Amino acid sequence: MLTAWMRIKYPHIIDGGIAASAPVFWFRNANIPKGVSASFDAIVNLAKTEKGRAFLNQVFHLKSESQLQSPSDGPLLVGALQGIMETLAMVDYPYPANFLSPLPAWPIKEVCKAFTSKEKKSDEEYAKTAYHIANVFYNSTGDLSDLCLIKHCADSFAALGDPLGWPWQSCTEMVMPICSEGAPNDVFPKTCPFTDANAQAYCNATFGHIGYNPQVFRPQWAIDNYGASFPTASNIVFSNGYLDPWSGGGWDLKPATKGSLVSLIVEDGAHHLDLRGADPADTKSVLEVRRLEKLHIARWIKEANERHHQEKKNLKQRLAFPNPNCIKIGLFI
């Protein structure tokens, strides 16, 4: 998004940009196994009893500070697993990667292997299946003996630095109306419709201790600064991958060209796969998108060089042949 906004805001400085996986229109999947939502329900049910909570603490190998102690901790564990699945979808690369944690190739496929059975299971069996979600993300190497998933634990983005960095942005200037519709539209618990009141309640609970207040909650900030559409923008390539959850807010969800604005699609690509380093497992789709991106970058550089050359030529001509009116004024003075 920053690339697109920089080009839109400062076209005299930025000649062009590749806006990869940029959900610029996200301001104001039916094939997922049903066993995922059943596992979430099972966790909530088990957390209602002391015996069930002890079972979950054991199955998920939870550290002492992260163990379930009351029924209200069940939804917290479900929320943590939902966050992991959303992150895994974003980093679903065709090769082993270590973007947020060491992950196998196609990690979503690895998670889904545990949910292929269509047989009805007990809550305990569903909970054991759900553990596979956390284990793939946090412990694919098998080095960890216990996990920290809820309460005073860093989230899946902690490896990037301050784990509250993005939550702060989403509570101030980058307010995106994201929610889950629940069954049958997706496997996550229903949180729609998105409301400012619910969002602010989360923000107050998270940042109230450092003085957060509603005045810094600005859901229109991005639109006010960069616009809800880009009718005068130019020289931007918006690339999106169909495997990337953020693609839903992309500039266009199919290949398209409008003026010098271009939409490129990585059909089997996760978040900014086209910007990652080359890998032998790269798919044909991402290789083609990278090839096209290089052509656009070359064109921008060529046009910028030609423009700068012409501007320099015009300046030399003005210096060599001054405006006669300026000479007359100078003599008169």
C-alpha positions in Angstrom: 0.0 0.0 0.0 2.8 2.4 0.8 4.2 2.0 -2.7 0.9 2.9 -4.3 0.2 5.8 -1.9 3.7 7.2 -2.5 3.3 7.2 -6.2 -0.2 8.7 -5.9 0.9 11.4 -3.4 4.3 12.2 -4.8 4.3 11.5 -8.6 7.0 14.2 -9.1 9.4 12.1 -6.9 8.3 8.5 -7.5 8.3 7.4 -11.2 6.5 4.1 -10.6 6.0 1.3 -8.2 5.2 -2.4 -7.7 2.4 -2.5 -5.1 2.5 -6.2 -4.2 -0.4 -7.6 -2.2 -1.7 -4.2 -1.4 -5.3 -4.2 0.0 -5.9 -0.5 -1.1 -9.7 -1.1 -1.3 -10.1 -2.7 2.0 -11.2 0.3 3.9 -14.8 1.2 4.6 -14.2 -20.3 0.9 -16.2 -22.9 0.7 -13.6 -25.7 0.2 -12.2 -25.5 3.7 -12.8 -28.7 5.7 -15.9 -28.5 7.9 -13.8 -30.2 10.6 -12.1 -26.9 11.4 -15.3 -25.2 12.6 -16.2 -28.4 14.5 -12.8 -28.4 16.2 -13.4 -24.8 17.3 -16.8 -25.7 18.7 -15.2 -28.6 20.5 -12.6 -26.4 22.2 -15.2 -24.0 23.5 -17.3 -27.0 24.8 -14.3 -28.6 26.6 -13.3 -25.3 28.2 -16.6 -25.2 30.0 -15.4 -27.9 32.5 -12.4 -28.3 34.7 -11.7 -31.7 33.2 -12.0 -30.4 29.7 -9.7 -27.5 30.3 -7.1 -29.9 31.8 -7.4 -32.0 28.6 -6.9 -29.0 26.4 -3.9 -27.8 28.4 -2.3 -31.2 27.9 -3.2 -31.7 24.3 -1.9 -28.2 23.2 1.2 -28.5 25.5 0.5 -25.1 26.9 3.0 -23.4 29.1 1.9 -22.7 32.7 1.3 -19.0 32.0 -0.8 -19.8 28.9 -3.1 -22.5 30.4 -6.9 -22.4 30.3 -8.3 -21.7 33.7 -11.9 -20.6 33.0 -14.6 -21.2 30.4 -13.8 -17.8 28.9 -10.4 -19.0 27.9 -11.9 -21.4 25.3 -12.8 -18.6 22.9 -9.3 -17.1 23.5 -7.7 -20.3 22.3 -10.0 -20.4 19.3 -9.1 -16.8 18.5 -5.4 -17.7 18.7 -5.9 -20.6 16.3 -7.9 -18.4 13.9 -5.1 -15.9 13.9 -2.6 -18.7 13.1 -4.7 -19.9 10.2 -5.1 -16.4 8.8 -1.3 -16.0 9.0 -0.6 -19.4 7.4 -2.8 -18.5 4.5 -0.8 -15.3 4.0 2.5 -17.2 3.9 1.4 -20.3 2.0 4.5 -20.4 -0.2 5.5 -23.4 -2.5 8.7 -23.9 -0.6 9.9 -24.0 3.0 10.2 -20.5 4.4 11.1 -18.7 7.6 9.2 -15.4 7.1 7.4 -15.5 10.5 8.6 -18.9 11.7 10.1 -22.0 10.1 7.4 -23.4 7.9 7.2 -26.3 5.5 6.2 -25.9 1.8 2.5 -25.2 1.3 1.8 -25.0 5.1 -2.0 -24.8 4.6 -1.9 -28.2 2.9 0.0 -29.5 5.9 -2.6 -28.2 8.3 -5.5 -29.5 6.2 -4.1 -33.0 6.1 -5.4 -33.4 9.7 -8.9 -32.4 8.7 -9.4 -34.8 5.8 -11.5 -37.3 7.7 -15.3 -36.9 7.3 -16.1 -39.1 10.2 -17.9 -37.5 13.2 -15.5 -37.3 16.1 -15.7 -36.6 19.8 -14.8 -33.2 21.2 -11.5 -34.7 22.4 -10.7 -36.0 19.0 -11.5 -32.7 17.3 -9.3 -30.9 19.8 -6.4 -33.1 19.0 -6.9 -32.3 15.3 -7.0 -28.6 16.0 -3.6 -28.8 17.8 -2.1 -29.6 14.4 -2.8 -25.9 13.4 -0.6 -24.6 16.2 2.0 -27.2 15.8 2.6 -26.6 12.1 3.1 -22.9 12.7 5.1 -22.8 15.9 6.8 -26.2 15.9 7.2 -27.6 12.5 10.9 -28.3 13.4 9.8 -30.4 16.4 12.2 -28.5 18.7 9.6 -27.1 21.2 8.2 -29.1 24.1 5.5 -26.6 25.0 3.6 -23.6 23.4 2.4 -20.2 24.5 -0.8 -19.4 22.6 -3.1 -17.2 24.8 -3.0 -14.5 27.5 0.5 -13.1 27.9 1.9 -14.5 24.7 3.2 -12.9 21.6 1.1 -13.4 18.5 2.1 -14.8 15.1 3.7 -11.5 14.0 6.0 -11.1 16.9 9.0 -12.2 14.9 8.7 -9.0 12.8 9.4 -6.8 15.9 6.9 -5.2 18.3 3.9 -7.6 18.3 1.5 -4.6 19.0 2.8 -2.5 16.1 0.1 -3.5 13.6 -2.7 -3.6 16.2 -1.9 0.0 17.0 -2.0 0.9 13.4 -5.4 -0.8 13.0 -6.7 1.1 16.0 -5.6 4.5 14.7 -5.0 5.2 11.0 -5.4 1.8 9.3 -8.9 0.8 10.4 -10.0 -2.0 8.1 -13.6 -3.4 8.4 -12.6 -7.1 8.6 -14.9 -9.7 10.2 -15.8 -13.3 9.8 -19.4 -14.3 8.7 -19.3 -17.8 10.3 -20.9 -20.9 8.8 -21.6 -21.6 6.0 -19.4 -18.9 4.6 -16.3 -19.6 6.5 -15.0 -21.8 9.3 -14.4 -19.0 11.9 -16.9 -17.9 14.6 -19.2 -15.1 13.4 -18.0 -11.6 14.2 -19.8 -9.7 11.5 -21.0 -7.0 11.1 -17.9 -5.0 11.8 -18.7 -1.9 13.9 -16.7 1.0 15.1 -17.9 0.4 18.6 -16.7 -3.2 18.7 -13.3 -2.2 17.2 -12.9 0.6 19.8 -13.7 -1.8 22.6 -10.8 -4.0 21.5 -8.6 -1.0 21.1 -9.4 0.3 24.5 -8.8 -3.1 26.1 -5.4 -3.4 24.3 -4.1 0.2 24.6 -6.2 1.9 27.3 -3.3 1.5 29.8 -1.2 3.9 27.6 -3.8 6.5 27.2 -5.7 5.3 24.1 -8.9 7.3 23.5 -11.5 7.5 20.6 -9.9 10.7 19.2 -7.1 8.6 17.7 -9.5 6.2 16.1 -9.7 7.5 12.5 -11.4 5.1 10.2 -11.4 7.6 7.3 -7.7 8.6 7.6 -6.5 6.5 4.7 -9.3 7.5 2.4 -9.0 11.2 3.4 -5.2 11.1 2.6 -5.1 8.9 -0.5 -8.6 8.6 -1.8 -11.1 5.8 -2.2 -10.3 5.5 -6.0 -7.3 6.5 -8.1 -8.6 8.2 -11.2 -5.5 10.3 -11.8 -2.9 7.7 -10.6 -0.4 6.3 -13.1 2.6 3.9 -13.3 1.6 1.5 -10.6 1.5 -2.3 -10.9 -0.9 -3.9 -8.4 0.0 -7.6 -8.0 -2.1 -10.0 -6.0 -2.1 -13.7 -5.3 -5.3 -15.7 -5.1 -4.0 -17.6 -2.0 -3.4 -14.3 -0.1 -6.3 -13.4 2.3 -5.4 -9.7 1.6 -6.2 -10.0 -2.1 -9.8 -9.4 -1.3 -9.0 -5.7 -0.9 -6.8 -5.5 -4.0 -7.1 -3.0 -6.8 -8.5 -5.7 -9.1 -8.9 -9.4 -8.7 -8.3 -10.2 -12.3 -5.6 -9.2 -14.9 -6.5 -5.7 -16.0 -5.0 -2.5 -17.4 -6.4 1.0 -17.0 -4.2 3.7 -18.4 -0.8 2.9 -16.9 -2.3 1.1 -13.9 -1.9 -2.6 -14.2 -3.3 -5.6 -12.3 -1.2 -8.8 -12.3 -2.4 -12.0 -10.7 -0.3 -14.8 -9.2 -2.8 -17.6 -9.4 -1.1 -19.8 -6.8 0.6 -17.0 -4.9 0.4 -16.0 -1.2 1.3 -12.7 0.3 3.9 -10.8 -1.9 5.3 -14.0 -3.3 6.5 -12.1 -6.3 8.7 -9.9 -4.2 10.4 -12.9 -2.5 13.8 -14.2 -3.7 13.9 -16.7 -6.5 13.4 -20.4 -5.5 13.5 -23.6 -7.6 10.0 -24.3 -6.4 8.6 -21.0 -7.8 5.5 -21.6 -9.9 5.0 -20.6 -13.6 2.5 -18.0 -12.5 4.9 -16.1 -10.2 7.7 -16.3 -12.7 5.5 -14.7 -15.4 4.4 -12.0 -13.0 8.0 -11.1 -12.1 8.9 -11.0 -15.8 6.1 -8.5 -16.5 7.0 -6.4 -13.5 10.6 -6.1 -14.8 9.2 -4.9 -18.1 7.2 -2.2 -16.4 10.1 -1.1 -14.2 12.3 -0.9 -17.3 9.7 1.3 -19.1 9.4 3.6 -16.1 13.2 4.1 -16.0 13.3 4.7 -19.7 10.5 7.3 -19.6 12.1 9.0 -16.6 15.5 9.2 -18.2 14.0 10.6 -21.4 12.0 13.2 -19.4 15.0 14.3 -17.4 17.1 14.5 -20.5 14.5 16.7 -22.2 14.2 18.9 -19.1 18.0 19.4 -19.0 18.0 20.2 -22.7 15.2 22.8 -22.2 17.1 24.4 -19.3 20.3 24.7 -21.4 18.3 26.4 -24.2 16.8 28.9 -21.8 20.2 29.7 -20.4 21.7 30.1 -23.8 18.9 32.3 -25.2 17.4 34.3 -22.3 14.0 35.9 -22.7 14.6 39.3 -24.3 11.9 40.8 -22.0 14.1 39.9 -19.1 17.1 41.7 -20.7 15.1 44.9 -21.3 13.8 44.9 -17.8 17.4 44.5 -16.5 18.7 47.4 -18.6 15.8 49.6 -17.5 16.6 49.0 -13.9 
